[in-house]
Amino acid sequence: MAPEDSRLTPARLTAPATTKLPRLFLLILGVVYIFAGLYFRDPWKTDDVVGLATMMTALHGPAHAMWLPQIGTLAHAQDGPLAMWVGALCIWVFSPLFEFFTTPLNAAIIASRLPNFLWFSLILWSTWYGTYLLGRRPEPQPLALPFGGEPTVRDYGRLIADAAILLVLATAGIMWRLHETSEVPAIIAFQALAFYAVARMLDHPLSGAVTLGVAIGAAFLTRAWIGALPIMLAAPFAFAPRSALWPAKHWLIISAVVAASLILLWWIPASHLSAYWTRNWWLWNIDSFNWPKIPELLNTLRDLPWFLWPTWPFFLLALWRWRSWLYAPHIWIPLMFAVWPLVVIVFLVDPFEPEYSLLVVPCAVLAAFTLPTLRRGVVNSLDWFALMCFSLTNLTVWLGWVALQAGWPSQIAHNIARQTRGYEAHISWPAVTIALAGTVCWFALVRWRLHSKPAALWRGAMLSACGITLTWLLLVTLWMPALDYVRSYRHVSAQLATALKTFTQPGECVRTFSLGTGQRASFYVFNNIDFSYDAKCTLILQQTSPQNVRRGTAGFDNAQVLWEGKRGPDRREMFRLLRVK
């Protein structure tokens, strides 16, 4: 597509606005972001512990579990095996090394989270280079100034790319998801890789086509049709007749061949290994889609603005500011990668954060292209908003921690105590030291912004990324013991293991009733507790609620209750080990 009249471009900025953001700063920010909260905690329900359970089953379960994800004897016929393969490989290779310093279980947990560094790096690398390739093109270049002083093409592309990855880090919804041992970080990474591949096809169609095929195939092997379909639709629609990619459309044949080959290399053996697993896999994928329903759409409209904050307002503003350039690659390509995940979400039965995650990268990219179109006063207002918002957020985290430890302010302490019933507060001085160091760094950033008055356009995105990273750092240092107490099943799993050892008679087996997938995965991970599907088993592990037990509506009225247990603060969930005749 021929470049449009540059006099119509909405981008206005000078060379000082593209001052280079130090690479060391980006590296430190990324390391702090991904490392904080990844370790020194138990796996939490649901996706976090389910992913770990499939990895451990692949290593220690039946042979076909390496090819078909399972949780013990439960066929986890939902996603693909790729995230499980990478995690299982890391456990197999690295857990013996970690066992010199901790228990075998903790060593496996530590090793299982090493792939998160890979997925995180792939997200940032793909987003940066894909955005850089688009930012260097003639279409998004800022207006040439009468007496010169506009940024160079390289500096402008680097500015937009830096802003894009800063906005990815600043997105609130993926802060926790990127630290899970689940398929979510991997599917975001492969979507970012597909975005980079399509951008690369503008100049290097062959290598871009091969990379796109790998990304689509890997996305399918990560999250099946739910994860791959938005990417499969976005990629070809990026080659619209009016787009700059239209002349390279025939290269999509190579992408399709590569993707299909990767998928069939797994699917053909999988269908021969277990017809039961593959049949359930198809049923789960088909049943996940349905015609839109008003309640689900309202829930999505309620949740998405919070999940995509702060990028979605800038995403919409980019579409308005660049409306005359809709088919330009820097708008059309990320727009397609945002539109099709949104379309798929509309037709999903129960969309939630794993599906929302595919909107993060394209929204961040388009939001980055909004920055050069903003007036200086608006940019300064956004800086001040980030400073005030995250200063208040971080102060709130500290205030809550003081209330947890000292019981003051009393009302806040009372509310926290209700959510952490049974927890004994204690101070971890290494964690407090890290939290204080992070807070000092934030005040240094605030002082830098107040006194230096920087002209660099990335400053607002940088302040937002640093603010949310500090918030996360404070949560996982000051609050990690309490969060682990509330969300971990380690203790109740140990109690169940003791009860089974005490009450199980020779020849008896244990089946379940209403046991959730996350709970089953937790019992398998922590104590290797697996359950039978034999209806003749006389022992039953039931998941119910204290309210049902008090009302007498839990069922099994004639059963002998051998054991009852629950997580300390949980008021809605409990477990009962029953013996029936």
N, C-alpha and C positions, 0 to 999 in steps of 0.2 A: 504494500500500500504506500503510495507516495505521501510524504510528510505534508500535513496540512499547513496552512498559513501560520507562520510562527507568531504573527501579530495577535492571533486569537488565543495563544496559550495563556492559561490562568496563572502559570508559575511566575513569580516575581521574587528574585533574591540576588544578592551580591556575593562576591567571592568570600568575604569574611564569614558569611553564614554557613559555608561549607568547610570550616576549619576541621581538620582531621581529629576524630575521637581517638584517644590513645588505645592502641591494640591491647596493651597490658591491662588497662582498665576493663575492657570488654572480657578479657580472659578471666580476671579475678572475679568479676561479677557473675560470669557463667559458672565458674567452679563453686562459688558460694551458693548460688541458686540451686544447683543440682545436688550438691553434697549435703546441704542442710535438709534434714528430715529423711534422708535415704537410709541412714543407719541408726543404731542405738534405739531401736524400737522393734516390737513384734509386728508380724504381718496382720493387717486389719481386714475385717470383712468389708465387702464381699469380693470384688474383683482382685484385690491385692492378694489375699490368701488363696483364692481359687487358682490364680496363675501359678503360684508357688506349688500348690498341690499337684497340678498337672505335670510340672517339671520333676517333682520328686517321684511321682508315679511312673513317669517315663524311665527313670533310672532304676527304680526298685520294684516296679510292678511287672505285669505280663509283658512279653516281648512286643505285642502289637501296640502297647501304650506309647511306645516311642513314635509311632506313626499316626495313631488316633488318640487325641487327648482324652485322658480319663482322670477321675479323682478316686483313687482306689479302684473299687469295682464299678463305680458309677461312670457310665459313658458320658463324657462332657461334649456331646455332639452339637456344638454351636459354632465355635470359631475354627480357625485353621491352626496348624501346628507350628508355624514359624517361630513365634515368640517363645513357645515351649522348647523348641530345639535349641535356640540360642541360650536360654536360661539353663537348660539341662546340661549343655556343654560347659557352661561356666561353673556350674556346681561340680561336675565331674573333674574338671581340670583344677579348679582353685580351692575347693573346700578342703582337700587334704592339707594344703598349706595353712589355711585359717584354723584348722583343728589343733595346731601347735599352740594357739592362743586362747581358744574357747572350746565350747562343747560341739560335738558333731552337728547338732541341730542348728545352733547359732552360726556355725561355719557355713552350713548350707544356705541359711537365710542371707548371710553377707554375700556369698558368691552369687546367689540368684539375682541380686540387684546390680551386678556389674553391667549387664546389658543396658541399663538405663543411661549409662554414660554414652554408650554407642548411639542409642536412639536420640538422645538429647543433642549430641554433636551433629548427627545427620540432619536434624531439624534446623539447627542454626546455620550449618554450612549450606544446605540446599536453599533455605530462605534467603541468605545473604547473597549467594552467587546468582540465584534466579532473579532477585530484585536488581542486583547490579547490572546484569545483562539487559534488563528492561530499562533501567535508569540511564544507560549510556546511549540509548537509541535517540534519533532526532526528535521524535514526537513529544517526549515529556520535557525537553530542554526549556529552561526559563527564557524569558524575553531578553533579547540582546539590548544592552543599555546604549544610549546614544554616544557616550564617551568611554565605553568599555567598562570593565570591572565586574562583569558577570563571571560565574564560576566556570572552570573547565569542565569538559564532558566527564572526565575521570572523577574529579572531585564531586561533581553533582551526583553521579551514580553511586559513589561511595557513601555520600550523605544519606541518600534514600535507603540504601542497603543497611547501613548502621541503624537507621531509625526503624526499619522493618523488624530487625531482630530484637531491638529494645522493646518494641511494642508487643512482640510475641512474649517476651519475658514479663511484660507488665500486665498481660491478660490474666484476670483473676481466676477464671474457671479451670485452667490447666495446672495451677500451682501444685495441687495435691496429686492430680492424675499423672504428672510426669515422674512422680516418685513411687508409683505402683509397680509391682511385678505382674503386670497385666499386659494385654494386647494394645491398650490405649496409646502409650508412648510410641510403640512401633507403627501403628497405623497413621499417626500424625507424621512420623518421620517419612513414611513411604508416600504420603500425599505431598509433603514438601519436596521430596525427590521428583515426583511426577511434575510438579510445578516447575522445578528447575529444568527438567528434561524438555518440557514444551517451550520454555523460554530459549533454551539452547538450540532448538530446532530452527529458530529464525536464522541462525548463521551456520550451524553445523548439523544439518538434518540427520545424517546417518548416526552419529554418536548420540544425538538427542533421542532418536527413535528407539535405539537399543536400550538406552537408559529408561525411557518411558515404559517399554515393555517389561523391563525388570521391575520397575516400581509398581506397575499394575499387577503383575504376577505375585510379587511379594505382598501387596496389600490384600489380595485374595487369600493367600496362604496365612495371613495374619487374622483377618476378621471376616472371611467368607464374603457373601454377597452384600451384607450390610455395610462393610467397610470398603469393599472394592467398587461397588456399583456407582457411588458418586464420582469416583475418580475415572472409572470407565466412561461415564457420560461426559464429564468435564473435558477430558482430553480431546475427543473428536469435535465437540462443539466449539472448542477454541479455534478450530480451523474453518471458521465461517467464511462464506464467499467474500465478504467485505474486509476481512482481517488480513494482516500481513502474512499470516501463516498459510493462507489458501494455496499458494503455489507449491507448498511442501506437503500437501495433503496425502500424496501417494506413499510417502514414507510411513504413514500410519500402518500400512500392511506389515512392515517389519515389526512394529511395536506389537501388533496383534499376534503375530507368529511367536515372538519371544514370550509374551505373556501366556498364550495358550500352552506353549511347551512347558513352561514352569508349572502351570496348574495341573496339566495332565501327568507330569512326572510324579506328582503326589496322588492325584485322584485315582488313577488306574490301579496302582497297588492297594490304595485304601479300600476301593470297592471290592477287591478280592479278599482282603483280610477280614472284613466284617460287614456283611450286608445289613446287619442290624444297626451298626453305628452310622453307616452312610445313609440309610433310610431315615433315621432320626435326624441326621444332619440336614437332609433335604426338607423334611417336615418343619424343622425349626426355622430354616431360612424362609420357606414359603409362608409359614404362619406369622412371621414377623412383619409382613406387609398386609395392609388392608386399606380400604377407602378412608379418607380423612373423617375424623369425628371431632365434634366441637369441643368436648372436654379436653382431649389430648392437645388440640390446637391452642386452647387457652392456656394450658399448662406450659406449652412450649413458648408462647408469647410472654408468659410471666418469667420463665427461667432464663431465656436466652439473653436478655439485656444484662442480667447480673453476671452470667457466665462470660460474656464477651466484653465486659467493661475493662478498659476504657476505649476500645478500638471501634465499636460499632457506630458511635456518632460520627467519627471521622470517615468510616467506610461510606456511610450515606452522604456525607458532605463531599467526598471524592467523586461520587457519581454525579452530584449536582455541578460541582465546579468544572469537571472534565466532561460534561454532557455532550459537548460538540466533538469530543474525541473518543466516543464510546468504543469504536472499533480499533483504536490504537492499541498496540500490544500491551502497554503498561496498564491499561484499564481492562481490556477485554479478557486477557488471560486470567488474571486473579478473579475477575468477576465470574467467569465460568466455574472456577474452582470453589466459589462461594455459593453460586446459585444452585448447582446440582446437589450438593449436600443438603441444602435447605429444602429442595423439592423432595428428596428421599425422606427427610425427616417428617414431612407432611404425611407421607404414606406409610410410616412405621406405626406399629401398634402401640409401642410404649417407648418413645424416644427419650433419651436422657443424655447425660454428660458424655459418654463415649461417642455418641452420634454428634453432639454439639461440637466436639473437639475438632472435627474436620472443617469448621468455619474459622478456626483461629488464625492459621497462616494466611489465607487469602484476605481476611479482614485486616490483618496487620500490614500486609503489603499495600493494599489500597489506602489504608490510613496513612502510611508513610508518604504516598504521593499527594496527600492533602496538604502536608506541612508547607511546601513551597508556595501554596496558594493563599496562605493565611497572612493577614496583616500583622505587623509587629506588635500592635497593642493586643491582639487576640492571643498571639503566642505568649506574650508576657503574662496575660491573665491565666492561661493554662499552666504556666510555671507556678504561679502563686497558688492555684488550686491544688496542684500536686504537692507543694510544700505543706499547705495547711491540712489537706486530707490525710496524708500519710504521717505527718507529725501527730495529728489527733489519733489516728489509728494505733500508732506505736505507743502513745501515751496510754491509750485504753488497755493495751496488752499488759503494760507494766502495772497499771492500776489494778487490773484483775489479778495479777500475780501477787501483788501486795495483799489484796483481800484474801486470797487463798492461803497465804502464809500467816498473816497477822490478824485476820478476822475484821479488818477495817478497810473501807467503809462497810458498815454492818449489813446494809441491804444487798450490796453486791456480793459480800461474803456468803450471805444466806442463799442467794440464787445459785452461786457456784456449788455450795455444799449440797444442794438438792440434786445437782447433776453428777456429783462425785461422792455419793454416799458410801462410807466405808473407807475412803482414801485417807491415808495419813500423810499430811503434807510434810515435805522435807526440802532442804535447800541443797542443790548440787552446785558447789562453788565453781567448778570448771565451766558448767553451763552458764551460770550467771556472769562469769568473766567474759565469755564469748558474747553474750547478749549486751553487756555494757560496752564492749569494743565496737559492736555493730552500731549501737546507739550513738557513740562518739563519732563514728564515721558519718552517720546521717547528719549530725549537727555540723560537721565539717563541710558537708555538701551544701547545707542550708547557708552557712556563712559564705561559702564560695559564691553561691548564687546571689546573695544580698550585696556583696561587696565588689565582685568583679564585673558584674553586668555583662555576661558573655553574649556575643552575637551569634554563636553557633546555633543552628536551627535544631540540632538534636537534643538540646538541653532539656526540653520538656519531656521527651520520651525517655531520656536518661534518668531524670528525676523520678518519673513514674516507675521505671524498672527497678531502680534502687530502693524506692519506697516500699514496693510490694515485696521485694527480696528481703528487706529488713523485717517487715511484718512477719514473713514466713520464718525468718531466722529466730525472731523472738518467740514465736509460737513453739518451734521445735526445740528450743533450748529451755525456756522458762516453763513451758507447759507440757513438755513431752512425758514426764512421769504420770501426770494426771490423765493425759490423753491416752496413754498406753493402758492405764488402769481401766479406763472407760471402754475402750474399743478392742482390747485383746481378749482372746479366749484361752490363753495359756493356763490360767488357774482353774477354770471350770473344766477344761479338758483333762487336767491332772486329776481332779476329783472324780471325773467319770472313769478314768482309767483305773483308779483305785477301787471304785465301786464294782466295775466289771471283774476285776481280779478277785474281789471278795465274794461276789454273789454268783458268778457264772459256774454252773455245775458241769461236770464232764459230759461232753456231747451236746451241750447247749449252744445255740447260735443267737445272734442279736440282729433284729431288724429295726427299721425306723418307722416313725409315723409323723408326718408333717415337718420333717427335718429339712431346713433350708440348705441350699447348695453351699453358701458361705460357712455355715456351721459345720456341715459334713467335712468340708475342706479343712477347717480349723482343727477338728478332732484328728483328721488324718495327718496333718502336718506336725502337730505338737506331740501326739502320743501314738501315731501309727494305728489309730483305731479305724477299722473298716467294718462295714456292715453287710449283712446278707440280704438277699431278696427272697429267701425262702419263707413262704407264708406260714410254715409250721413252726417257725422259731418261737420259743416261749418267752424270750426276753425282748422287750420293746423299748427303744429309746424314743420318747415322745417330746416334741417341742410344742409348748403351749404358752399360756400366760398366767400370771398369778390371779388375775381377775377371773379367768375361766375356772381355775381350781377352786377359788372361794365360792363361786356361784354354782359349782357342781356341774358345769357344762363341758369339762375337759374330756369327758368320755372315759371308757375303761373303768366303769364303776366297780366291777367285781375283781379287778386286777390288784395284785399285791404291789404296793409302792415300796421299792427297795432303796431308792435314792432320789433326792431332789437337789437341784443345783442351778445357779444362775450367776451371771456376772454381778459383782457387788452393787453397782448403781442402777442396774437395768430394772425398770418397773413394768416392762411389757413383754418380757421373754423369760422363760424358764424351761428346764429340762427335767423329765422324770424317767427313771429306769423302772420299768414295770415287768412283773412276771404274770403271764396269763396262763390259764389252764387249757 
